[in-house]
Structure formats: structure tokens, C-alpha cells
Amino acid sequence: MSFTVQGNAGVAFASVSDGSNTITADVNGNFTFPSESGSTTFTPSLTNYTFTPGSIAKNVTANLAGVNFTAATSSTAWSQADSRANPNSTLDVQATQQYVVTPTDSRVSGPPQDCRTAGAPVDSRANGGPVNSRTSQV
């Protein structure tokens, strides 16, 4: 005989397994599981989250509600999926950006330590003043 088991995973988009099948909770963490009669253990999972309790064992003999879990973040490694899973949470993020500048002026040739120019002189001054056309050997 088939029954339904309803509950809340504690966080949106968590996976809930009965050992044979896995479903995904909705945006509110709610899930409805089709279940056969008998002893079943339900276990939630989602990257960077821990769940309390870790699993719930039930003897399913009728439709069952209230199979609820509490979720907590288990890591500071947040991803887009994590923020989508808990859109009302606040998260302080410090971002560092690093820039690597690579000259692309085709008038400069040779490896980086070679300062000789090929072709027209290159003006590297920010003010755009006159260009010194003399080159020196390195």
C-alpha cells in the first residue's frame, strides 16, 4: 500500500533520501515523499549544510506528516546555490580582486625584460606629451 510522507528539510533545495529514492525539497524546504508501508529512514543532504537530526526513522503505516529537519551551514564556502537555497539570509562577504596586466601593444617586441621598441616609438607617459624617439640597448 502506498502512502505519502511530508516534512521540511530545513533549507530549500535539499535532497531527501529514503535509501532507495531521492527527492528535492521545494524553495521553502518542503517535501512530499511517496512511500510504501514499512520501516523507512529519511536522510536530508545539501552541500555546506548539516542537519538535525541527521536522519529520521519511521514505521510508515499511513500518510505521515511532520518529518522535519533543521539545517545549519557547516562551512563558510558559499556558492550561488547556497544563496539561492536561503535567499533571506544575510552574509558578509569580503572580496579580493587581483589584476594581471599584460602589454598588448604590437609595437613592443621581445620578452618582458626587453625594453626596445619595434616600429614607431611608444609614449608611456599619462600626460600624452612628446615622444622621445631615441631607444637604448638593454
NUTI-418763 format. One line per 5 residues: number of its first residue (from 1); their letters; for each residue x, y negated, z negated of C-alpha. Coordinates in pm, whole numbers, always signed. Layout:
! residues N
NUM) A) X,Y,Z  ...
END
This chain:
! residues 138
1) MSFTV) +0,+0,+0  +131,-350,+89  +138,-645,-147  +283,-995,-147  +538,-1130,-391
6) QGNAG) +551,-1509,-426  +806,-1723,-602  +1050,-2009,-586  +1422,-1969,-517  +1507,-2298,-692
11) VAFAS) +1651,-2458,-380  +1542,-2500,-18  +1655,-2254,+248  +1795,-1997,+4  +1788,-1637,+117
16) VSDGS) +1593,-1390,-97  +1651,-1017,-59  +1464,-713,-188  +1752,-483,-98  +1601,-393,+238
21) NTITA) +1475,-720,+381  +1587,-1081,+354  +1370,-1389,+396  +1449,-1761,+383  +1276,-1993,+138
26) DVNGN) +1100,-2298,+278  +1201,-2664,+229  +1054,-2656,-125  +1226,-2329,-216  +902,-2129,-198
31) FTFPS) +896,-1780,-52  +637,-1509,+12  +767,-1158,+45  +572,-863,+185  +640,-571,-48
36) ESGST) +543,-209,-83  +439,-73,-422  +720,+39,-646  +1023,-96,-826  +1191,-381,-638
41) TFTPS) +1477,-614,-728  +1471,-963,-578  +1803,-1147,-540  +1848,-1506,-413  +2162,-1642,-245
46) LTNYT) +2289,-1962,-84  +2647,-2079,-30  +2775,-2304,-313  +2483,-2216,-545  +2441,-1989,-845
51) FTPGS) +2102,-1861,-954  +1946,-1795,-1292  +1856,-1520,-1334  +2086,-1359,-1078  +1808,-1115,-984
56) IAKNV) +1459,-1016,-1099  +1338,-656,-1108  +961,-600,-1082  +736,-299,-1056  +505,-409,-776
61) TANLA) +158,-259,-817  -48,-559,-700  +5,-904,-547  +261,-1079,-765  +337,-1448,-822
66) GVNFT) +590,-1627,-1041  +913,-1463,-926  +1106,-1784,-988  +1475,-1870,-998  +1672,-2180,-1096
71) AATSS) +1954,-2289,-866  +2263,-2491,-956  +2555,-2598,-743  +2860,-2383,-802  +3114,-2588,-608
76) TAWSQ) +3197,-2944,-511  +3232,-2833,-149  +2916,-2980,+1  +2813,-2936,+360  +2535,-3063,+578
81) ADSRA) +2335,-2751,+496  +2371,-2822,+125  +2245,-3179,+153  +1958,-3060,+373  +1876,-2799,+111
86) NPNST) +1846,-3057,-166  +1761,-3391,+1  +1660,-3565,-324  +1991,-3506,-500  +2249,-3778,-544
91) LDVQA) +2607,-3704,-458  +2904,-3936,-494  +3145,-3877,-211  +3488,-4025,-164  +3602,-4000,+194
96) TQQYV) +3953,-4048,+324  +4018,-4102,+690  +4358,-4066,+849  +4451,-4218,+1183  +4731,-4099,+1408
101) VTPTD) +4833,-4350,+1673  +4988,-4215,+1990  +5114,-4462,+2253  +4942,-4409,+2586  +5099,-4693,+2786
106) SRVSG) +5224,-4526,+3105  +5497,-4790,+3134  +5679,-4632,+2837  +5869,-4314,+2914  +6072,-4063,+2720
111) PPQDC) +6037,-3922,+2372  +5919,-4149,+2087  +6274,-4250,+1987  +6346,-4376,+2342  +6253,-4745,+2347
116) RTAGA) +6346,-4809,+2712  +6066,-4913,+2943  +5998,-4791,+3294  +5844,-5046,+3525  +5709,-5377,+3400
121) PVDSR) +5814,-5497,+3053  +5577,-5421,+2768  +5467,-5703,+2536  +5423,-5554,+2187  +5351,-5886,+2016
126) ANGGP) +4997,-5950,+1897  +5004,-6317,+2000  +5042,-6238,+2370  +5339,-6474,+2414  +5600,-6449,+2688
131) VNSRT) +5757,-6113,+2751  +6132,-6065,+2718  +6218,-5863,+3028  +6559,-5755,+2903  +6592,-5392,+2798
136) SQV) +6872,-5245,+2596  +7019,-4898,+2594  +6946,-4688,+2287
END
